[in-house]
Amino acid sequence: MSADILKTPIEFLKGVGPQRAELLNKEIQVFCFEDLLYFYPFRYIDRSRFFLASEITEDMSYVQMRGFISDIQLHGQKRTTRMTAWLTDKHGGRVELIWFNGFKWLKGKFLPGQEYIVFGKPTRYGNKYNISHPEVEPVSPAAINQQSVMQPVYPSTEKLKSRGLDSKGISKLLKTLLPQVMDFINETLPQKLRDDLRLLPLRRAIHNIHFPEDTKTLARARARLKFDELFFIQLNLIKLKHVRTSEARGHVFRTVGDYFNNFYHNNLSFELTQAQRKVMKEIRQDSLSGKQMNRLLQGDVGSGKTIVAVMSMLLALDNGCQACLMAPTEVLANQHFESIGSMLEGLGVEVRLLTGSTKKSERKVLAEELADGRLHILIGTHALIEDTVVFRNLGMVVIDEQHRFGVAQRARLWKKNTTPPHVLVMTATPIPRTLAMTLYGDLDISVIDELPPGRKPIKTIHQYDTHRLKVFGFMREQIKQGRQVYVVYPLIKESETLDLKDLQDGYESIVRDFPLPEYAVSIVHGKMKAADKDYEMQRFVKGETQIMVATTVIEVGINVPNASVMVIESAERFGLSQLHQLRGRVGRGADQSWCILMSSIKLSSDARKRLETMVSTNNGFVIAETDMKLRGPGDIHGTQQSGILDLKIADLSKDEKILKYARQKAMEILEKDPGLQHAENYLLGKTLRKLFQAKVVWSKIS
């Protein structure tokens, strides 16, 4: 028998069978022995201590006691019957035990003079504590030994519980499994690396994660398994980066020519920030290296990423190549087309737009111009990846708001040239450091961390619904000064009808409150036809309407420098990242702008933390870190589709130290042995192939 035993279907484990196996497959994605082995507890109950009644406090989530059970009584009749008893500890302290059902089999089970172990959640009732439906077991050497340990608690579901697979049931399966497979768990890290880092052997770590010897060994087991997860992700990413930088040829942009220089000296009406200059220098170095550029550009809303993208595309033009920019929505693609077209006016640069709405006749002309090189820059949506779109010589690809595209879509664009084009991936959603290292560890990362000169920081205020009239008064003042206002309502799929009603009610109350003929209101939501939506947006852009009442369709893609107020209704229903994106719709001109967060008085602690964070900072990276701590990395934009965040035990919001150490170790190893071919790294290469052989290497363009 070999390690193949780990691939045995879970139904063949004693105590499972076909029906339970089907549930384990569907509910927690456990298909084989190995899946169950790596299905970790999410917390532990410390059964090593027995409490006295006098030591119990209200904040205890559970308590374990020893004592004698007496005064057993039945109360009530038929449906309202309950059974009570008293547990008396060695010091005479007493706790009431209560059973509301399932107690018939208990009658006569509690013997006088027999000591019992009782475990459950204590609840205060007046000046006494009781425990409902406690676990009760007679004291014996075996029971004491069994209870005086850290007991694992596993995630479960209602369906699993109905088939006896609650936390205890899963724990029982693991007790059956571990002795069968322990000898077939192969070590993944070389002895020297384990010794250097003082890491537990893998077998001992896995045994202790399920059934800890003590708290100290549990901590070491967790550290070992977290290191493994993060280390092999980093090893894979850094190895991919090495392959790309050593093998993937890229266009060499030797010339900084007329397109770039004319734009810089004649069309650029302001000085670049130091951050923009730094990023341009990094892109310039990449384009001279002879290797394909894969660079992630992070920058807050309004930090000037588009200018960097335009200058990068002009570099490509100066070197006989074409460029394209892909945006996630038609609105955003249109906005880029208009703003970039206007920036490049008079330079002889042919810029065209391709979206799902582009007519067939226009597509034909566009295809001809693209194929013969007359068309320099193509801006569009995912329509750019269609097979009919053929470039003569694509040298620079810019992808905006990358998290909105699937990895396969991005890869198709990357493959539209024999020599791979340079890739600049932009995001206005700041990514926490740990997430960036994990998702984009094989990319070079640039950050624009300052706003263009003349921009004033947006002032953010939190107001309760009871202050609505005060907020309306402030909106009136701003409109009288010639400014415009957004009022945004949440749109959550589960309650779309309710949300649209809220939006409609809000629209009607604003129309009532702003009855003067010189004030006009636009309304935009996802249920509208594209043409109607565009018409309403354009009215606001042109200044024909002063207030835009909208759902989050305006989160990305509308640029109105004259809009100075963003009112976000039911702000407690939005995530931090979305609130930050919405706030970025204002503050795009030279005037002072405001973001007003409206909420009900009743707020959960997480909602209050989100609103406090928004009021206290405009820094997108601080917001992203807080967002990840509140929601966890799995919910941050685009991480599910990455396929890389299948973390079973590591937590990027808490394990930054381990991640940094894992990355450092991976870099040290690959610097000396890029192919992992040395004898001491044989095990690492073998484990890496096993872990990632089934995964498509999309990360080259993530």
C-alpha positions in Angstrom: 0.0 0.0 0.0 1.3 3.5 -0.8 0.3 7.2 -0.4 -2.4 6.4 -2.9 -4.5 5.4 0.1 -5.0 9.1 0.7 -7.0 9.2 -2.6 -9.4 6.5 -1.4 -13.0 7.7 -1.8 -14.4 8.8 1.6 -17.4 6.3 1.4 -14.9 3.5 2.1 -14.0 4.9 5.5 -15.6 2.9 8.3 -18.7 4.8 9.5 -19.3 6.7 6.2 -20.9 4.7 3.5 -22.5 5.9 0.2 -25.2 8.2 1.7 -23.0 10.0 4.2 -20.3 10.2 1.5 -22.7 12.0 -0.8 -23.4 14.6 1.9 -19.7 15.1 2.7 -19.1 15.7 -1.0 -21.8 18.3 -1.4 -21.7 20.0 2.0 -18.0 20.4 2.8 -16.2 19.1 -0.4 -14.7 16.1 1.2 -14.3 13.4 -1.5 -11.4 11.3 -0.3 -9.3 10.4 2.8 -6.9 13.2 2.0 -9.7 15.8 2.0 -10.9 14.8 5.4 -7.3 14.8 6.7 -7.0 18.4 5.7 -10.4 19.4 7.0 -9.2 21.3 10.0 -11.1 22.3 13.3 -11.9 26.0 13.5 -11.6 26.2 17.3 -10.9 24.0 20.3 -12.6 23.5 23.6 -10.2 23.2 26.5 -11.4 20.2 28.6 -8.3 20.2 30.7 -9.8 22.1 33.6 -12.8 21.5 36.0 -14.5 24.6 37.3 -16.2 25.2 40.6 -19.7 26.8 40.7 -18.2 29.9 42.4 -15.8 30.4 39.4 -18.5 30.6 36.7 -19.0 34.0 35.0 -21.5 35.2 32.4 -19.0 35.6 29.6 -18.0 31.9 29.6 -19.0 30.1 26.4 -18.8 26.7 28.1 -17.9 25.2 31.4 -16.7 21.7 32.6 -17.5 20.6 36.2 -17.3 17.5 38.5 -19.9 16.7 41.1 -22.9 14.8 42.4 -26.3 15.0 40.8 -29.4 15.1 43.0 -32.9 16.5 43.4 -34.1 15.2 40.0 -37.6 16.5 39.2 -40.1 16.6 36.4 -42.1 19.9 35.9 -45.2 20.8 33.8 -47.4 18.5 31.8 -47.1 16.8 28.4 -45.7 19.3 25.9 -44.4 21.7 28.5 -42.6 19.0 30.6 -39.0 19.7 31.6 -36.6 17.9 33.8 -34.3 19.6 36.3 -31.5 18.4 38.6 -28.8 20.0 40.7 -25.0 19.4 40.4 -23.1 19.9 43.6 -19.3 20.4 43.4 -16.7 19.4 46.1 -17.0 22.8 47.8 -20.8 22.6 48.0 -21.4 25.0 45.1 -24.5 24.2 43.0 -25.6 24.6 39.4 -29.0 23.7 38.0 -29.2 21.3 35.1 -32.2 21.5 32.7 -33.5 19.3 29.9 -36.5 20.4 27.8 -36.7 17.2 25.7 -35.0 13.9 25.2 -34.9 13.3 29.0 -37.0 10.1 29.2 -33.9 7.9 28.7 -32.2 9.9 31.5 -34.7 9.0 34.2 -33.1 6.6 36.7 -29.7 7.0 35.0 -28.2 9.3 37.7 -27.1 7.2 40.6 -26.6 8.6 44.2 -23.0 8.4 45.3 -21.7 8.4 41.7 -19.6 11.5 40.6 -20.3 12.9 37.2 -18.5 15.1 34.6 -20.9 17.8 33.3 -20.1 20.1 30.3 -22.2 22.8 28.7 -22.9 26.6 28.3 -23.8 28.4 31.6 -26.6 30.9 31.6 -27.3 33.3 34.5 -30.9 33.3 35.8 -31.4 35.7 38.7 -28.7 34.9 41.2 -28.0 31.4 40.0 -26.5 29.6 36.9 -28.1 26.8 34.9 -26.9 24.6 32.1 -29.4 23.5 29.4 -29.0 20.0 27.9 -25.5 19.4 29.3 -23.2 16.6 28.3 -23.1 14.2 31.3 -20.7 11.3 31.9 -19.8 9.3 35.0 -16.3 10.0 36.4 -13.9 7.2 35.6 -10.1 7.0 34.8 -10.9 6.7 31.1 -13.4 9.6 31.2 -10.9 11.9 33.0 -8.2 11.0 30.5 -10.6 11.6 27.6 -11.9 14.9 28.9 -8.6 16.5 30.0 -7.6 17.5 26.5 -8.2 20.2 23.9 -11.2 19.0 21.9 -11.5 20.0 18.3 -14.6 21.7 16.9 -15.3 21.2 13.2 -17.5 23.2 10.8 -20.7 21.4 10.0 -24.1 22.1 8.3 -27.7 21.3 9.2 -27.8 18.5 6.6 -24.6 16.9 8.0 -25.9 17.2 11.6 -29.1 15.4 10.6 -27.0 12.4 9.6 -24.9 12.4 12.8 -22.0 14.3 11.3 -21.9 17.2 13.7 -18.5 18.3 15.1 -18.4 15.2 17.3 -19.3 12.9 14.4 -16.6 14.4 12.2 -14.1 14.0 15.0 -15.1 10.4 15.4 -14.4 9.8 11.6 -10.9 11.4 12.0 -10.2 9.1 15.0 -10.9 6.2 12.7 -8.9 7.7 9.7 -5.7 8.9 11.3 -4.3 5.4 12.4 -4.9 4.1 8.9 -3.1 6.8 7.0 -0.5 8.3 9.3 2.3 6.2 7.9 1.4 7.3 4.3 1.6 11.1 4.9 4.7 12.2 3.1 6.9 15.0 4.4 6.9 18.1 2.2 9.8 20.1 3.6 13.5 19.0 3.6 15.0 18.2 7.0 17.4 21.2 6.9 14.6 23.7 6.3 12.5 22.2 9.1 15.5 22.3 11.4 16.4 25.9 10.5 12.8 27.0 11.2 12.2 24.6 14.2 9.1 23.2 12.5 7.3 20.1 13.6 7.4 17.1 11.2 4.2 17.0 9.0 2.8 13.8 10.5 3.0 15.2 14.1 1.6 18.5 13.0 -1.5 16.9 11.3 -2.1 14.6 14.3 -1.9 17.6 16.7 -4.1 19.8 14.6 -6.9 17.3 15.1 -6.1 15.9 18.5 -3.6 18.3 20.3 -1.3 16.9 23.0 -1.3 20.3 24.7 -1.7 24.0 23.8 2.0 24.5 23.1 2.1 21.6 20.6 -1.1 22.8 19.0 0.4 26.2 18.4 3.5 24.6 16.8 1.2 22.4 14.6 -0.8 25.4 13.4 2.5 27.3 12.6 3.8 24.4 10.6 0.7 24.0 8.5 0.3 27.7 7.9 3.9 27.9 6.8 3.4 25.0 4.4 0.3 26.7 2.7 1.9 30.1 2.3 5.4 28.8 1.5 4.3 26.7 -1.5 2.1 29.5 -2.9 5.1 31.8 -2.7 7.5 29.2 -4.1 5.1 28.7 -7.1 4.6 32.4 -7.8 8.3 33.3 -7.5 9.3 30.4 -9.7 6.7 31.5 -12.3 8.2 35.0 -12.2 11.7 33.6 -12.7 10.5 31.6 -15.7 8.8 34.7 -17.2 11.8 37.0 -16.6 14.4 34.5 -17.9 12.4 32.9 -20.8 9.5 35.1 -21.9 10.8 37.5 -24.5 9.2 40.9 -24.7 9.2 43.9 -27.0 12.1 46.2 -26.5 11.0 49.9 -26.5 14.3 51.6 -27.2 12.8 54.8 -28.6 11.1 57.7 -26.7 9.8 59.4 -29.8 7.4 62.0 -31.2 4.2 60.6 -29.8 5.5 60.5 -26.3 7.4 63.8 -26.4 4.7 65.8 -28.1 2.2 64.6 -25.6 4.5 65.3 -22.6 5.5 68.8 -23.8 2.4 70.0 -25.6 -0.7 68.1 -24.3 0.0 67.5 -20.7 -1.3 70.5 -18.9 0.0 69.7 -15.4 3.1 68.4 -13.7 3.3 64.7 -13.0 3.4 63.8 -9.3 6.6 62.1 -7.9 4.7 58.9 -7.6 3.6 59.0 -11.3 7.2 59.7 -12.4 8.5 56.8 -10.3 6.0 54.4 -11.9 6.8 55.6 -15.4 10.5 55.0 -14.7 9.7 51.4 -13.6 7.7 50.8 -16.8 10.4 52.3 -18.9 13.0 50.0 -17.4 10.7 47.0 -17.9 10.2 47.9 -21.6 14.0 48.1 -22.2 14.8 44.8 -20.5 13.9 42.5 -23.4 11.5 40.6 -21.0 7.8 40.8 -21.0 6.4 43.3 -18.5 3.7 42.1 -16.1 3.1 45.0 -13.8 0.3 45.7 -11.3 -0.4 49.4 -10.9 -2.3 50.2 -7.7 -3.6 53.7 -7.1 -6.5 55.3 -5.3 -9.4 56.8 -7.2 -8.2 60.0 -8.8 -4.5 59.4 -8.3 -3.7 59.6 -12.0 -3.4 56.0 -13.2 -4.9 56.8 -16.6 -2.1 59.3 -17.5 0.5 56.6 -16.7 -1.5 54.2 -19.0 -1.6 56.7 -21.8 2.1 57.4 -21.7 2.8 53.7 -21.6 0.7 53.2 -24.7 2.5 56.1 -26.5 5.8 54.4 -25.8 4.5 51.3 -27.7 3.4 53.6 -30.6 6.9 55.2 -30.7 8.3 51.7 -31.2 6.1 50.6 -34.0 3.6 48.7 -31.9 -0.2 49.1 -31.2 -1.8 49.3 -27.8 -5.2 48.5 -26.3 -7.1 49.2 -23.1 -9.7 46.9 -21.8 -12.4 48.1 -19.3 -15.1 46.1 -17.5 -18.1 48.1 -18.5 -19.3 50.0 -21.6 -19.7 53.2 -19.5 -16.1 53.0 -18.3 -14.8 52.1 -21.8 -16.7 55.1 -23.2 -15.3 57.3 -20.6 -11.7 56.2 -21.3 -12.3 56.6 -25.0 -13.5 60.2 -24.6 -10.9 61.3 -22.1 -7.9 59.6 -23.9 -9.1 60.8 -27.3 -9.3 64.4 -25.9 -5.8 64.0 -24.3 -4.2 62.9 -27.6 -5.9 65.5 -29.8 -3.6 66.9 -32.5 -1.0 64.1 -32.1 -2.1 62.1 -35.1 -3.0 59.1 -32.9 -5.9 57.0 -34.2 -8.0 55.9 -31.2 -11.1 53.7 -31.6 -13.8 52.2 -29.4 -15.0 48.6 -29.5 -17.9 47.4 -27.2 -20.9 45.1 -27.5 -22.9 48.1 -28.9 -20.5 48.7 -31.8 -22.3 48.3 -35.1 -21.3 45.6 -37.6 -20.3 48.1 -40.3 -18.1 49.9 -37.8 -16.5 46.7 -36.7 -15.6 45.8 -40.3 -13.7 49.1 -40.8 -12.1 48.8 -37.4 -10.9 45.3 -38.1 -9.3 46.5 -41.4 -7.5 49.4 -39.7 -6.4 47.2 -36.9 -4.9 44.6 -39.1 -3.0 47.0 -41.3 -1.7 49.1 -38.4 -3.5 52.4 -39.2 -5.4 52.0 -35.9 -3.0 52.8 -33.0 -5.0 52.4 -29.8 -8.1 50.3 -29.4 -10.2 50.9 -26.2 -13.1 48.6 -25.3 -14.8 46.0 -23.1 -14.3 42.2 -23.2 -15.3 42.6 -26.9 -11.5 43.1 -27.4 -10.8 39.4 -26.8 -13.0 38.1 -29.6 -11.2 36.1 -32.2 -12.2 38.5 -35.0 -10.1 41.3 -33.3 -6.6 40.8 -34.9 -3.8 43.3 -34.2 -0.9 43.9 -36.7 1.6 44.2 -33.8 0.2 44.5 -30.3 2.9 45.8 -27.9 1.1 47.1 -24.8 -2.1 45.9 -23.0 -3.7 47.9 -20.3 -6.4 46.3 -18.2 -8.5 48.5 -16.0 -10.2 47.4 -12.8 -8.7 43.9 -13.4 -10.7 42.1 -10.6 -13.8 42.4 -12.8 -12.4 40.1 -15.5 -12.0 36.4 -15.4 -8.4 35.1 -15.7 -9.2 33.3 -18.9 -10.5 36.5 -20.5 -7.3 38.3 -19.7 -5.1 35.5 -20.9 -6.8 35.5 -24.3 -5.9 39.2 -24.7 -2.3 38.4 -23.7 -2.0 35.8 -26.5 -3.0 38.2 -29.3 0.6 38.6 -30.5 3.6 36.3 -31.3 5.8 38.3 -29.0 3.8 38.7 -25.9 2.7 42.3 -25.3 3.7 44.1 -22.2 0.9 44.1 -19.6 -0.1 46.8 -17.3 -2.9 45.8 -14.9 -4.6 48.7 -13.1 -6.8 48.7 -10.0 -8.4 51.5 -8.0 -9.2 49.0 -5.3 -6.1 49.1 -3.1 -5.0 45.6 -2.1 -3.7 44.8 1.3 0.1 43.9 1.3 -0.4 40.3 2.3 -3.1 39.8 -0.3 -0.9 41.4 -3.0 2.0 39.1 -2.1 -0.3 36.1 -2.3 -2.4 36.9 -5.4 0.2 38.9 -7.3 3.5 37.5 -6.0 4.8 36.8 -9.5 4.0 40.4 -10.8 5.9 43.5 -10.2 3.9 46.0 -8.2 3.8 49.8 -8.6 1.9 52.1 -6.3 0.7 55.7 -6.9 0.3 56.9 -3.4 -0.3 60.6 -3.8 -3.0 62.7 -5.3 -2.4 65.3 -8.1 -1.7 68.8 -6.9 -4.7 71.0 -6.3 -6.9 68.1 -5.2 -8.4 68.6 -1.7 -9.1 65.6 0.5 -12.7 64.6 0.6 -14.4 65.3 4.0 -16.5 62.3 5.2 -19.3 62.7 7.6 -21.6 60.1 9.2 -25.2 61.2 9.8 -28.2 59.2 11.1 -31.5 59.1 9.2 -33.0 61.4 11.9 -30.8 64.3 10.5 -32.1 64.0 6.9 -33.5 67.6 6.8 -30.1 68.9 7.8 -28.5 66.9 5.0 -31.1 68.2 2.5 -30.3 71.8 3.6 -26.6 71.2 2.9 -27.3 69.7 -0.5 -29.3 72.9 -1.4 -26.5 75.1 -0.4 -24.0 73.2 -2.6 -26.4 73.3 -5.6 -26.9 77.0 -5.1 -23.1 77.4 -5.4 -23.3 75.6 -8.8 -22.2 72.2 -7.6 -23.9 68.8 -8.3 -24.8 65.9 -5.9 -25.0 62.1 -6.0 -27.5 60.3 -3.8 -26.7 56.5 -3.9 -28.9 53.7 -2.7 -27.8 50.1 -2.1 -28.7 47.4 -4.5 -28.5 43.9 -3.2 -29.7 41.0 -5.4 -31.6 39.3 -2.6 -33.8 42.3 -2.0 -33.8 44.0 -5.4 -37.5 44.9 -5.3 -37.2 46.5 -1.9 -34.1 48.4 -2.9 -35.7 49.8 -6.0 -38.7 50.9 -3.9 -36.2 52.7 -1.5 -34.6 54.4 -4.5 -38.0 55.4 -6.0 -39.2 56.7 -2.6 -35.9 58.7 -2.2 -36.2 60.1 -5.7 -39.8 61.3 -5.0 -38.8 62.9 -1.6 -35.9 64.7 -3.3 -38.2 66.0 -6.1 -40.6 67.2 -3.4 -37.8 68.9 -1.5 -36.2 70.5 -4.5 -39.3 71.9 -6.3 -37.6 74.9 -8.0 -37.6 74.7 -11.8 -33.8 75.4 -12.0 -33.2 72.1 -10.1 -33.5 68.8 -12.1 -32.9 65.3 -10.9 -31.6 62.3 -12.9 -32.4 58.7 -11.8 -30.2 55.7 -12.8 -30.5 52.0 -11.8 -29.6 48.6 -13.2 -33.2 47.8 -14.4 -33.2 50.6 -16.9 -32.4 50.0 -20.6 -28.8 50.9 -21.5 -29.9 53.8 -23.7 -32.1 55.3 -21.0 -29.3 54.9 -18.4 -26.8 56.5 -20.7 -29.2 59.4 -21.5 -29.7 60.1 -17.8 -26.0 59.9 -17.0 -25.1 62.3 -19.9 -27.6 64.8 -18.6 -25.8 64.8 -15.3 -22.3 64.9 -16.9 -23.4 68.0 -19.0 -24.8 69.7 -15.9 -28.4 69.6 -17.1 -29.4 67.9 -13.8 -28.1 68.9 -10.4 -28.8 65.7 -8.5 -28.3 62.1 -9.6 -30.3 59.5 -7.6 -28.7 56.1 -8.4 -27.8 52.6 -7.3 -24.2 51.5 -7.4 -24.1 51.4 -11.2 -22.1 54.7 -10.8 -19.5 53.1 -8.6 -17.1 53.0 -11.5 -17.2 54.9 -14.7 -18.6 58.3 -14.3 -16.4 61.4 -14.0 -18.0 64.7 -13.1 -15.5 67.1 -11.6 -18.3 69.5 -10.7 -20.0 67.0 -8.4 -18.9 67.8 -4.9 -21.3 65.8 -2.7 -21.8 62.1 -2.4 -24.7 61.0 -0.1 -24.8 57.3 0.5 -28.1 56.0 1.8 -28.2 53.0 4.1 -24.4 53.2 4.2 -24.3 50.4 6.8 -25.3 47.9 4.0 -22.2 48.6 1.9 -18.8 47.0 2.3 -15.8 49.3 3.0 -14.3 48.8 -0.5 -17.6 49.8 -2.2 -18.0 52.9 0.1 -14.5 54.0 -0.8 -15.1 53.5 -4.5 -18.3 55.5 -4.3 -16.6 58.3 -2.3 -14.1 58.5 -5.2 -16.8 59.7 -7.6 -16.5 63.2 -5.9 -13.3 65.2 -5.2 -12.3 65.1 -8.9 -12.2 68.9 -9.2 -10.4 71.7 -7.3 -13.4 72.4 -5.0 -13.9 70.9 -1.5 -16.0 67.8 -1.7 -18.0 65.9 0.9 -19.2 62.3 1.4 -22.1 61.9 3.7 -22.8 58.4 5.1 -26.5 58.0 6.1 -27.4 55.1 8.4 -30.0 54.0 10.9 -29.2 54.4 14.6 -29.1 50.7 15.1 -25.7 49.4 13.8 -23.9 46.2 14.2 -20.3 46.5 15.6 -18.8 45.7 12.1 -21.0 48.3 10.4 -20.0 50.9 13.0 -16.4 50.0 12.5 -16.8 50.4 8.7 -18.4 53.9 9.0 -15.8 55.0 11.6 -13.0 53.9 9.3 -14.5 55.9 6.4 -14.8 59.0 8.5 -11.3 58.7 9.9 -9.2 58.2 6.7 -9.1 58.7 2.9 -6.2 56.3 2.6 -7.3 53.4 0.4 -4.6 51.0 1.7 -5.7 51.6 5.4 -9.3 50.9 4.3 -8.3 47.8 2.4 -6.4 46.4 5.5 -9.4 47.1 7.7 -11.7 45.6 5.1 -9.7 42.4 5.1 -9.7 42.2 8.9 -13.5 42.6 9.0 -14.4 40.4 6.1 -11.5 38.0 5.5 -9.4 37.7 2.3 -11.9 35.4 0.6 -14.4 38.2 0.2 -12.0 40.8 -1.2 -12.5 41.6 -4.9 -11.5 38.9 -7.3 -9.9 36.5 -4.8 -12.4 33.7 -5.3 -11.7 33.5 -9.1 -8.0 33.5 -8.5 -8.0 29.9 -7.4 -5.0 30.6 -5.2 -6.8 31.5 -2.0 -7.8 28.0 -1.1 -6.3 28.5 2.3 -7.4 25.9 4.8 -5.6 27.3 7.9 -3.6 30.4 7.1 -5.3 33.7 7.5 -3.8 36.6 5.5 -5.4 39.2 7.9 -3.5 37.6 10.8 -0.5 35.7 9.4 1.5 38.5 7.7 4.7 37.5 9.7 4.5 33.9 8.5 3.8 35.0 5.0 6.8 37.4 4.8 9.0 34.7 6.3 7.7 32.1 3.8 8.3 34.5 0.9 11.8 35.3 2.1 12.7 31.6 2.4 11.2 30.8 -1.1 13.3 33.6 -2.6 16.5 32.5 -0.9 16.0 28.9 -2.2 15.1 29.9 -5.8 17.9 32.4 -6.0 20.4 29.5 -5.5 18.4 26.9 -7.4 15.7 28.4 -9.8 14.7 25.0 -11.2 14.7 23.2 -7.8 17.0 20.6 -9.3 19.6 20.3 -6.5 19.3 17.2 -4.4 18.4 19.1 -1.2 15.5 20.7 -3.1 14.2 17.5 -4.7 11.3 17.2 -2.2 10.3 20.8 -2.7 10.1 20.4 -6.5 8.1 17.1 -6.1 5.6 18.7 -3.7 5.2 21.8 -5.9 4.4 19.7 -9.0 1.9 17.7 -7.0 0.2 20.9 -5.6 0.0 22.9 -8.8 0.1 20.4 -11.7 -3.7 20.5 -12.1 -3.8 24.3 -12.1 -3.6 26.4 -15.3 -0.9 29.0 -15.0 -3.2 32.0 -15.5 -1.3 34.0 -12.9 1.1 35.3 -15.5 -1.5 37.8 -16.4 -3.3 38.2 -13.2 
